[in-house]
Amino acid sequence: MARGSVEESLLAAGRPGEECLSVREEVKKQLWLAGPMIAGALLQNVIQMISVMYVGHLGELPLAGASMANSFATVTGLSLLLGMASALDTLCGQAFGARQYYLLGIYMQRAMFLLTLVSVPVAVIWFHTGEILLLFGQDPDIAAEAGNYARWMIPAIFGYGLMQCQVRFLQTQNIVMPVMASAGAAAACHLVVCWVLVYGLGLGSKGAALSNAIAFWVNVVLLAVYIRVSSACKETWTGFSMEAFHDALSFFRLGIPSALMVCLEMWSFELIVLLSGLLPNPKLETSVLSISLNTAAFVWMIPFGLGSAVSTRVSNELGAGRPQAARLAVRVVVFLAVSEGLVIGLILVCIRYIWGHAYSNVEEVVRYVAKMMLVITVSNFFDGIQCVLSGVARGCGWQKIGACINLGAYYIAGIPSAYLIAFVLRVGGMFLADVMHCMENRACGWASYVGSSYKSCC
């Protein structure tokens, strides 16, 4: 048999038998971790997707308002908390690898306390969403609708931050099935509650926003109960401790770069939705751009799960003092990301003419979405590669490097190009979104940095 096997492509040196065995073991470990994490991430993301779908059938204006509100909420709050919580990928992951189990509970409590404090000013910003959007020149009707939606989402911000801390606390211990189960229960609850609030009680878009908050808090409660009663967490969760309120600066030193690393990426995509509100026919452009980016975010959860898995693997192995094992984990996850990108791309191309019907009954919207799906297909392939390499960076504690790479790719190259194409050249919304593909080329920069770093340390 020729030596052009998967194992040979992943490992550069070593005895053949040991190579194949170690690669197979690493693939099994990552898939065992990534499978439930992908499912959990998809189920968490589907909560907002369900809300937008329900609102979309109320009309074009409610859909545009909810889409704008979701984008604004992501920019000003959700991405910030997600990024800060990802500091636990490094802290908890390396502490678990070093067998300093009690520190995991301390780190989680500290993160939950600090993220709750950060949520307070975010809630104030959400309360004034409508006025802020007007200041940025958005359509008055869309701004008013978005402001109303965002106010009813305020309870969600506090639950979201706590949930992200709990997920990372469990994930870094290789405990992933409860994360998937709690996300599934929350999504099932949301499906019913959202319908009741939107249609049953006639709350419309306000009911969809409130149901988001209910779903997040259901997830928080379920995870809290598991952490408290499960024997799997008896060494890492030893109860509340005053030590969690000490040394907040040490968390912020890693949490702020972590937040920047995540926010700089997520903000750029949401800024595209906000820019779409300035195009001619803003209701159509905003609706279609939001559906497209909502879809992109949904499929992005698959490489995000792979990135979470490799973050855990790398941080655990580095914490245990095994850099060669961490290097193998990186090679395996890149291969998995490329394979995933090809499969998901084929699926997106096949369903492009029917996907728009899930969000809207307007034929113009459905046709526009079908065109955008081709852009999403290409974007998702490159985004998957950079996403798993970002997971490697979190596991290693390279968040500052990640923030610099995302800053250059998105804000020096990406967003200015989007503005030039859409507004100066007047090409339109589809090419505004096409900048997603261009910005994903930063994966090459990530690959170069990760490869050179592991070569020097391993």
C-alpha positions as CSV (number, residue, x, y, z in Angstrom):
1,M,0.0,0.0,0.0
2,A,1.3,3.5,-0.9
3,R,2.5,5.7,2.0
4,G,0.2,8.6,0.9
5,S,-2.1,7.9,3.8
6,V,-3.9,10.3,6.1
7,E,-1.5,9.3,8.9
8,E,1.6,10.1,6.8
9,S,0.2,13.5,5.8
10,L,-0.3,14.4,9.5
11,L,3.0,13.2,10.9
12,A,6.4,14.1,9.6
13,A,8.6,11.6,11.5
14,G,8.5,8.5,13.7
15,R,8.1,4.8,13.3
16,P,5.1,3.8,11.0
17,G,3.2,1.7,13.5
18,E,3.5,4.3,16.2
19,E,2.5,7.1,13.8
20,C,-0.7,5.4,12.8
21,L,-1.7,4.5,16.3
22,S,-1.0,7.9,17.7
23,V,-2.9,9.7,14.9
24,R,-5.9,7.3,15.3
25,E,-6.0,8.0,19.0
26,E,-5.7,11.7,18.5
27,V,-8.5,11.7,15.9
28,K,-10.7,9.7,18.3
29,K,-10.0,12.1,21.2
30,Q,-10.8,15.2,19.1
31,L,-14.0,13.8,17.5
32,W,-15.2,12.6,20.9
33,L,-14.7,16.1,22.2
34,A,-15.8,18.0,19.1
35,G,-19.0,16.0,18.4
36,P,-20.9,17.1,21.5
37,M,-19.3,20.5,21.4
38,I,-20.4,21.1,17.8
39,A,-23.9,19.8,18.7
40,G,-24.0,22.1,21.8
41,A,-22.8,25.1,19.8
42,L,-25.3,24.5,17.0
43,L,-28.1,24.2,19.5
44,Q,-27.1,27.4,21.3
45,N,-26.9,29.2,18.0
46,V,-30.3,27.8,16.8
47,I,-32.0,29.7,19.6
48,Q,-31.5,33.1,17.9
49,M,-32.0,31.5,14.5
50,I,-35.5,30.2,15.6
51,S,-36.4,33.7,16.9
52,V,-35.5,35.4,13.6
53,M,-37.4,32.7,11.6
54,Y,-40.5,33.3,13.7
55,V,-40.2,37.1,13.3
56,G,-39.5,36.8,9.6
57,H,-43.0,35.5,9.0
58,L,-44.5,38.6,10.6
59,G,-43.2,40.8,7.7
60,E,-40.2,42.4,6.2
61,L,-39.9,45.3,8.7
62,P,-40.0,43.0,11.8
63,L,-37.4,40.8,10.2
64,A,-35.2,43.7,9.4
65,G,-35.6,45.1,12.9
66,A,-34.9,41.8,14.7
67,S,-31.9,41.2,12.4
68,M,-30.5,44.6,13.1
69,A,-31.1,44.1,16.9
70,N,-29.3,40.7,16.9
71,S,-26.4,42.3,15.0
72,F,-26.2,45.2,17.5
73,A,-26.5,42.8,20.5
74,T,-23.7,40.7,19.1
75,V,-21.4,43.7,18.5
76,T,-22.0,45.4,21.9
77,G,-22.5,42.4,24.2
78,L,-22.5,38.8,23.2
79,S,-19.2,38.8,21.4
80,L,-17.6,40.6,24.3
81,L,-18.7,38.1,26.9
82,L,-17.9,35.1,24.6
83,G,-14.4,36.5,24.1
84,M,-13.8,37.2,27.8
85,A,-15.1,33.7,28.8
86,S,-12.7,32.1,26.3
87,A,-9.8,33.1,28.6
88,L,-10.9,30.1,30.6
89,D,-9.8,27.9,27.6
90,T,-6.3,28.8,28.6
91,L,-6.6,29.1,32.4
92,C,-8.8,26.1,33.1
93,G,-7.3,24.0,30.4
94,Q,-3.7,24.3,31.5
95,A,-4.7,24.0,35.2
96,F,-6.5,20.8,34.4
97,G,-3.5,19.4,32.5
98,A,-1.2,20.3,35.4
99,R,-3.6,18.5,37.8
100,Q,-4.4,21.7,39.8
101,Y,-8.0,20.8,39.9
102,Y,-9.2,23.2,42.6
103,L,-8.2,26.2,40.4
104,L,-10.8,25.4,37.8
105,G,-13.6,26.3,40.2
106,I,-11.9,29.5,41.3
107,Y,-11.3,30.6,37.7
108,M,-14.9,29.9,36.8
109,Q,-16.3,31.8,39.8
110,R,-14.0,34.8,39.1
111,A,-15.0,34.9,35.4
112,M,-18.7,34.7,36.3
113,F,-18.5,37.6,38.7
114,L,-16.5,39.8,36.4
115,L,-18.7,39.0,33.4
116,T,-21.8,39.9,35.4
117,L,-20.3,43.3,36.2
118,V,-19.4,43.9,32.5
119,S,-23.0,43.0,31.6
120,V,-24.5,46.0,33.5
121,P,-23.2,48.7,31.1
122,V,-24.0,46.4,28.2
123,A,-27.6,46.3,29.4
124,V,-27.7,50.1,29.5
125,I,-26.4,50.3,25.9
126,W,-29.1,47.8,24.8
127,F,-31.8,49.9,26.4
128,H,-30.8,52.8,24.1
129,T,-30.3,50.7,20.9
130,G,-32.9,52.6,18.8
131,E,-31.4,56.0,19.5
132,I,-27.9,54.7,18.9
133,L,-28.9,53.2,15.5
134,L,-30.5,56.5,14.5
135,L,-27.2,58.3,15.3
136,F,-25.5,55.9,12.8
137,G,-27.9,56.9,10.1
138,Q,-30.1,53.8,10.1
139,D,-33.6,53.8,8.7
140,P,-35.9,55.2,11.4
141,D,-38.5,52.4,11.1
142,I,-35.8,49.7,11.3
143,A,-34.1,51.5,14.2
144,A,-37.3,51.8,16.2
145,E,-38.1,48.1,15.6
146,A,-34.6,47.0,16.5
147,G,-34.6,49.2,19.7
148,N,-37.8,47.6,20.9
149,Y,-36.4,44.1,20.2
150,A,-33.1,44.8,22.0
151,R,-34.9,46.1,25.2
152,W,-36.7,42.8,25.6
153,M,-33.4,40.9,25.1
154,I,-31.7,42.6,28.1
155,P,-32.3,39.7,30.5
156,A,-30.5,37.4,28.0
157,I,-27.1,39.2,28.4
158,F,-26.7,38.2,32.1
159,G,-27.6,34.5,31.4
160,Y,-25.3,34.3,28.3
161,G,-22.2,35.3,30.2
162,L,-22.8,32.8,33.0
163,M,-23.5,30.1,30.5
164,Q,-20.3,30.6,28.6
165,C,-18.2,30.3,31.8
166,Q,-19.9,27.1,32.7
167,V,-19.4,25.6,29.3
168,R,-15.7,26.3,29.3
169,F,-15.3,25.0,32.9
170,L,-16.8,21.7,31.7
171,Q,-15.2,21.6,28.3
172,T,-11.6,21.9,29.6
173,Q,-12.2,18.9,31.8
174,N,-13.3,16.9,28.7
175,I,-16.9,16.9,30.0
176,V,-18.9,17.6,26.9
177,M,-22.1,15.5,26.9
178,P,-23.9,17.6,29.6
179,V,-23.1,20.7,27.5
180,M,-24.9,19.2,24.5
181,A,-27.8,17.9,26.6
182,S,-28.4,21.2,28.3
183,A,-28.2,23.1,25.0
184,G,-30.7,20.6,23.5
185,A,-33.1,21.0,26.4
186,A,-32.9,24.8,26.1
187,A,-33.4,24.8,22.4
188,A,-36.5,22.5,22.7
189,C,-37.9,24.8,25.4
190,H,-37.2,27.8,23.2
191,L,-39.0,26.3,20.2
192,V,-42.3,26.1,22.3
193,V,-41.9,29.2,24.4
194,C,-41.1,31.4,21.3
195,W,-44.2,30.2,19.5
196,V,-46.4,30.8,22.5
197,L,-45.0,34.3,23.1
198,V,-44.9,35.4,19.4
199,Y,-48.2,33.9,18.2
200,G,-50.1,32.5,21.1
201,L,-49.9,35.7,23.3
202,G,-49.5,38.0,20.3
203,L,-46.3,39.7,21.6
204,G,-44.7,39.5,18.1
205,S,-41.0,40.4,17.9
206,K,-41.0,41.3,21.6
207,G,-41.9,37.7,22.5
208,A,-39.1,36.4,20.3
209,A,-36.6,38.5,22.1
210,L,-37.8,37.6,25.5
211,S,-37.8,33.9,24.6
212,N,-34.0,34.2,23.9
213,A,-33.5,35.2,27.5
214,I,-35.6,32.4,28.9
215,A,-33.7,29.8,26.8
216,F,-30.3,31.1,28.0
217,W,-31.4,31.0,31.7
218,V,-32.8,27.5,31.3
219,N,-29.3,26.4,30.0
220,V,-27.6,28.2,33.0
221,V,-29.8,26.4,35.5
222,L,-29.3,23.0,34.0
223,L,-25.5,23.3,33.9
224,A,-25.4,24.7,37.4
225,V,-27.3,21.7,38.7
226,Y,-25.0,19.3,36.9
227,I,-21.8,21.0,38.2
228,R,-23.2,20.9,41.8
229,V,-24.4,17.3,41.9
230,S,-22.1,15.4,39.5
231,S,-19.3,13.3,40.8
232,A,-17.3,14.2,37.7
233,C,-16.8,17.8,39.1
234,K,-16.2,16.9,42.7
235,E,-12.5,17.8,42.5
236,T,-12.9,20.9,40.4
237,W,-16.0,22.4,42.1
238,T,-15.5,22.6,45.8
239,G,-18.0,25.3,46.5
240,F,-18.0,29.1,46.6
241,S,-14.7,30.7,47.7
242,M,-13.7,34.3,48.5
243,E,-10.5,33.6,46.5
244,A,-12.6,34.1,43.4
245,F,-12.9,37.8,44.2
246,H,-9.1,38.3,44.4
247,D,-6.6,39.1,41.6
248,A,-9.2,40.2,39.0
249,L,-6.4,41.9,37.1
250,S,-4.8,38.6,36.2
251,F,-8.1,37.5,34.6
252,F,-8.4,40.8,32.6
253,R,-4.8,40.5,31.4
254,L,-5.9,37.4,29.5
255,G,-9.6,38.1,29.2
256,I,-9.2,41.5,27.4
257,P,-7.0,40.1,24.6
258,S,-9.3,37.1,24.4
259,A,-12.3,39.4,24.0
260,L,-10.4,41.5,21.3
261,M,-9.5,38.3,19.4
262,V,-13.1,37.2,19.2
263,C,-14.7,40.6,19.0
264,L,-12.6,41.9,16.1
265,E,-13.8,38.9,14.0
266,M,-17.4,39.0,15.0
267,W,-17.8,42.8,14.9
268,S,-16.6,42.9,11.3
269,F,-19.4,40.6,10.1
270,E,-22.1,42.5,12.1
271,L,-20.7,45.8,10.8
272,I,-21.5,44.5,7.3
273,V,-25.2,44.1,8.4
274,L,-25.2,47.7,9.8
275,L,-23.6,49.0,6.6
276,S,-26.4,47.2,4.6
277,G,-28.9,49.4,6.3
278,L,-27.3,52.4,4.4
279,L,-27.8,50.7,1.0
280,P,-30.7,51.5,-1.3
281,N,-33.7,49.3,-0.4
282,P,-32.4,48.8,3.2
283,K,-35.2,46.5,4.3
284,L,-34.3,43.9,1.6
285,E,-30.5,44.3,2.0
286,T,-30.6,44.2,5.8
287,S,-32.9,41.1,5.8
288,V,-30.8,39.2,3.2
289,L,-27.4,40.1,4.7
290,S,-28.6,39.1,8.2
291,I,-30.1,35.8,6.9
292,S,-26.8,35.1,5.1
293,L,-24.6,35.9,8.1
294,N,-27.0,34.1,10.4
295,T,-26.5,31.0,8.2
296,A,-22.8,31.5,8.1
297,A,-22.7,31.8,11.9
298,F,-24.7,28.5,12.1
299,V,-22.4,26.5,9.9
300,W,-19.4,28.2,11.6
301,M,-20.4,26.4,14.8
302,I,-19.0,23.2,13.3
303,P,-15.4,24.4,13.0
304,F,-16.0,26.3,16.3
305,G,-16.6,23.0,18.0
306,L,-13.4,21.6,16.4
307,G,-11.6,24.7,17.6
308,S,-12.9,24.2,21.1
309,A,-11.8,20.6,21.1
310,V,-8.3,21.4,19.9
311,S,-8.1,24.2,22.4
312,T,-8.8,21.7,25.2
313,R,-6.4,19.2,23.8
314,V,-3.5,21.7,23.3
315,S,-4.0,23.4,26.7
316,N,-4.2,20.0,28.5
317,E,-1.1,18.7,26.8
318,L,0.9,21.8,27.4
319,G,-0.2,21.9,31.0
320,A,1.0,18.4,31.3
321,G,4.4,19.2,29.7
322,R,3.8,17.3,26.4
323,P,4.4,19.8,23.5
324,Q,4.8,17.0,20.9
325,A,1.3,15.7,21.6
326,A,0.0,19.3,21.3
327,R,1.7,19.6,17.9
328,L,0.1,16.4,16.7
329,A,-3.3,17.7,17.8
330,V,-2.8,20.8,15.6
331,R,-2.1,18.7,12.5
332,V,-5.0,16.5,13.1
333,V,-7.5,19.3,13.6
334,V,-6.4,21.1,10.4
335,F,-7.1,17.9,8.4
336,L,-10.5,17.6,10.0
337,A,-11.3,21.3,9.3
338,V,-10.5,20.9,5.6
339,S,-12.7,17.8,5.3
340,E,-15.5,19.5,7.1
341,G,-15.3,22.6,4.8
342,L,-15.7,20.5,1.7
343,V,-18.7,18.5,3.0
344,I,-20.6,21.5,4.3
345,G,-19.9,23.5,1.2
346,L,-21.5,20.8,-0.9
347,I,-24.6,20.7,1.3
348,L,-24.9,24.5,1.2
349,V,-24.8,24.5,-2.6
350,C,-27.5,21.8,-2.8
351,I,-30.0,23.6,-0.5
352,R,-29.4,27.2,-1.7
353,Y,-32.7,27.5,-3.6
354,I,-34.9,26.3,-0.6
355,W,-33.1,27.8,2.4
356,G,-34.5,31.3,2.1
357,H,-38.1,29.9,2.5
358,A,-37.3,29.1,6.1
359,Y,-37.0,32.8,6.9
360,S,-39.3,34.6,4.5
361,N,-42.2,34.1,2.1
362,V,-41.1,37.0,-0.1
363,E,-39.8,35.6,-3.4
364,E,-37.3,38.4,-3.9
365,V,-35.7,37.6,-0.5
366,V,-35.5,33.9,-1.3
367,R,-33.8,34.4,-4.7
368,Y,-31.3,36.8,-3.2
369,V,-30.5,34.4,-0.4
370,A,-29.8,31.6,-3.0
371,K,-27.1,33.8,-4.6
372,M,-25.6,34.6,-1.2
373,M,-25.3,31.0,-0.3
374,L,-22.5,30.6,-2.9
375,V,-20.5,33.2,-1.1
376,I,-21.1,31.6,2.2
377,T,-19.9,28.2,0.8
378,V,-16.4,29.6,-0.1
379,S,-16.2,31.7,3.1
380,N,-17.0,28.7,5.4
381,F,-14.2,26.7,3.9
382,F,-11.5,29.2,4.8
383,D,-13.2,30.3,8.0
384,G,-13.1,26.7,9.3
385,I,-9.3,26.6,8.9
386,Q,-8.7,29.8,10.7
387,C,-11.3,28.9,13.4
388,V,-9.4,25.8,14.5
389,L,-6.1,27.6,14.4
390,S,-7.7,30.3,16.7
391,G,-8.5,27.4,19.0
392,V,-4.9,26.4,19.1
393,A,-4.0,30.0,20.0
394,R,-6.4,30.0,22.9
395,G,-5.0,26.8,24.2
396,C,-1.5,28.2,24.0
397,G,-2.4,31.6,25.5
398,W,-1.5,33.5,22.3
399,Q,-4.6,35.7,22.4
400,K,-2.6,38.9,21.8
401,I,-1.2,37.5,18.6
402,G,-4.7,36.5,17.5
403,A,-6.0,40.0,18.2
404,C,-3.3,41.6,16.0
405,I,-3.9,39.2,13.1
406,N,-7.7,39.8,13.2
407,L,-7.2,43.5,13.4
408,G,-5.1,43.6,10.3
409,A,-7.2,41.1,8.3
410,Y,-10.6,42.7,9.1
411,Y,-10.1,46.4,9.7
412,I,-7.1,47.2,7.6
413,A,-8.1,45.0,4.6
414,G,-11.6,43.7,5.0
415,I,-14.0,46.5,6.1
416,P,-12.4,49.2,3.9
417,S,-12.7,46.9,0.9
418,A,-16.4,46.2,1.7
419,Y,-17.2,49.9,1.9
420,L,-15.3,50.6,-1.4
421,I,-17.1,47.9,-3.3
422,A,-20.6,48.5,-1.9
423,F,-20.7,52.3,-1.7
424,V,-18.0,53.9,-3.9
425,L,-18.3,51.4,-6.8
426,R,-22.0,50.9,-6.0
427,V,-21.9,47.2,-6.7
428,G,-24.5,46.2,-4.0
429,G,-25.1,44.0,-1.0
430,M,-23.9,40.7,-2.5
431,F,-20.4,42.0,-3.0
432,L,-20.5,43.7,0.4
433,A,-20.9,40.1,1.8
434,D,-18.3,38.8,-0.6
435,V,-15.7,40.5,1.6
436,M,-16.2,37.6,4.0
437,H,-14.3,35.4,1.7
438,C,-11.5,37.8,1.2
439,M,-11.0,38.2,5.0
440,E,-10.8,34.5,5.6
441,N,-7.4,34.4,3.8
442,R,-6.0,35.4,7.2
443,A,-6.0,31.6,7.8
444,C,-2.7,31.5,5.9
445,G,-1.2,33.9,8.4
446,W,-2.5,31.9,11.3
447,A,-1.1,28.7,9.7
448,S,2.3,30.3,9.2
449,Y,2.5,31.6,12.8
450,V,1.3,28.4,14.4
451,G,3.6,26.2,12.3
452,S,6.7,28.3,13.0
453,S,5.9,28.6,16.7
454,Y,5.5,24.8,17.2
455,K,8.6,24.1,15.1
456,S,10.7,26.4,17.4
457,C,9.3,24.9,20.7
458,C,9.0,21.3,19.7
